[in-house]
Structure formats: structure tokens, C-alpha cells
């Protein structure tokens, strides 16, 4: 009888162990591990993002409300609070500081619009041209991506040598060979500095547009072009009626990214012109650097940076609202 009872208890434990309730615990634990693992893997990136971007941004906002000059560099926390004085100085366009900031802002807007427009136009034209199969297409694609693949400093320093007044390649070709102009031009000072900066920016940025548009063209079915050709549509009609409408979602993201990159570009003008950019090429990123690290007025420079951040946030929000409304209208 004792043996029978022990066997029954052992069987009961076995049933309990194999029951759905007993298996639900390990299964739930495994599910939690699967759900939590992606967040655990993202944790290092989130911490680095917090340390590299968010914390300095908060510190910069705090600095914009302080009278932080060279006298408080060693212990900036002891700098007296100035309230909104730094912002008033920055937006007072009748005063020298505000007038210079407004000029730099207008130069940056014009430069950004021209650079983004040319990058998109050249990149789209090259991507459409590369859709046809011909000998050497792969090599040509690789050559097109060289400006985007080169390090910024190496590429811009090369352009600095090319823009030299006496022995630069640009003046040698334009003046000595093509005989354009009475004398060699100064490209790194004066009014021509804007065109030099625009040339380098477009040369460096259009391969990115080419790469993105070329990837977007892969998603357009070839049957659409075949049907349009059978209906008698020419190349320009196919681009206008098929290619550009199909690339609208890609172009919306591409233009926004190019705008933000170009408007915030600091490396290109800094390497091209140095710490003090010419007045014609005084981009706002270099202007804020000069206001902070050349004049040692970090409070005013921080206020300018916050104003730039607010402007970009507003432009991005308006752009996304307009493009999403246009997308909904097109879907309807």
C-alpha cells in the first residue's frame, strides 16, 4: 500500500510538472528575455547619444542665459545670470551683433537653397542616366561616389590648393587656357568666395543625392516605362509622369536631410577659409563659432546656437506638415 501511495504521489508530481501552468513560467520568462534583449542592445547607443548630444545641448541652453565671457572660463558655473539679454543682443538687427547675425543668416539661406537645389538636380539627372545599361556603367558609378567617400578635410584642402590665386588649377584652366577674365581671380577672399564655397559644397554633396535617388529608382516597375513607351510617351514625358511622381517620398526625405546638413555645415567653410570666413561666405555655423571662440563671448554664441536650433525645428516641422498633407491629398 505504501508503494502504491508513493507511486501515486510521484505520478501526481509528474503531472503537475508537465501541466500547462508549470510550462507557462519558463515560456513567459523566455518571452520577457526576447522582448528585453533589443532594448538592452540599444542601451549603449542611447547612453552615448545622451552624453554626446543631449547633455551638451542642455548645457548650451543654460549657458545662453549666462553672462559667460573669458573671465569665467575656468569656472563657468559662477558666471552671473543675464536672463534674455544674450537673445536681445542677437536679434537686435540695428546693433552690430544682430546686423552681422542677420547677414550671416541670409547668406546661409541663399547658399543652402542653391546647394540643395543643385545637388538634387545633378544627382537626379545622373541617377536617371545610370539606369540604362552600357559598357563602363559600374566604373562610372564608382567614380561618381568618390567625392562622397573622401574625408571632408582631405577633399576641401585639395580644393584650397586648386583655388589658389597664383598657381591654382582653377585659375590655370579659366584664365590661362580658356582666357576667361583679364586677370586671375581671387576665389578664397572677396565676393568670389561664395561661389567657391558653393562649388565645393555641390561637388561634395551631389553624390549622396545620386545614391539615394538611384536606390529609389530600383523600386519603380519597368512595366510602367514599357507601357508609356507603347503609348507614345517620350523620355521627358516618362520622367515627368512616372519617375518624378514615383520618387516623391524619396525626394521629400532627401531634400530635408540635404537642407539640414548644408545649413549646419561647419567643416567645409572652416577648412576652406579658416577661422574667419569672408563676408560673402559667412555661414551661420562659422559665425557662431567666431562669436564664441574668437570673441570669447560664449553666452551670446550659445544664444545664437539656440536660435538656430529653434529655426531648424520650425522649418522641419512646417516641411513635414506640408509634405504629409500633400501625401494625403495625393492618396485621396
Phi, psi and omega in degrees: 000321178295319178298320179295320180294318179298320179295321180294317179296321178296319178295323180294320178295322178296320179293318180295323180293324182269004183287160180299326179296323179288327181280342182292329181297304178298326180294319178294321178297317178296323178294319178297322178295320180293323180286321184280339182298315179300319179293325177294322178290331178280345185301315178300319179294321179294320179295316178296320177298320179296317184285324187274325187245307189289314181297312176299327179294318177296318178298319178297322177296318178296319180296331181292343178260011181243154175272071189265106178239189182295344181283346183238021184294320185293329179217081188291343178292338180274359179296138182291150178287137179246000180066231181263015183298320179296324179288323178295319178295322184290325184259006175277091188285354174272344178268161183301319183294312180293323178296318178294322178294319178296318177298316179296322178297315180294320176298319181293320179297312179297316178298317182294316180298315180293317183294313181295317180298315180291320178299315180294317183295311181293317180296319179292316179298317179293321180294319178294321179295325182282356178289333178283146180271125177207165182291132180086012182295319180297319178295320180293322176298316179297319178295324179296329184273356182299314180301326180284330183277336182291146172300144186299315184294318179296318182293315184289322177298324175299319178293327177300315178294324180290332181269007180300147185289315188272316186233025179279153182293325183296310178293328178296318181285313186287319186265311186283323184262313181269349177057044176263115181096154181284329182212161179300143183269154172268115186262339184258002175220160177076197184292332180290347180296330178296317181289327175295315178296319179295320179298314180294319181296316179292317179301323182278333189260335186292331177299330176294316176297319177301317181294316182291316180293322179297323176293322178292328179294337180293339182270358179272121181298137179292340180296332179295318179291322179295318178294320179294322178294321177294330178278359177094012180283134178277185184296315182293324177293322178294319178295319184286321186267337185242305189294304184296316176297324179290332180271005185301313178298322179293317182293328179298315178289319182298314182294321179295316180295316179297321179297313181294317179297315185288319182294327181265004187297124178245324186298315185298306180292328182292317179287327184286320186245343183095198186290334181240108181279152175299159183298325181288340181237032183277083178289156188291332178295316177289326179296318178293323176298316179296319180294335183264308191259349177262313177271354178061032176249081186288335177294312178294320178297321178294321177297319176297321179295319178295319177298320177296318178299316179296320178298314180294324177295318179294314180298318179296316179297315179295318180297315180294323178295317180292317180291323178291324177293319177296324179292319178294322178294321179292324178293324178289000000 
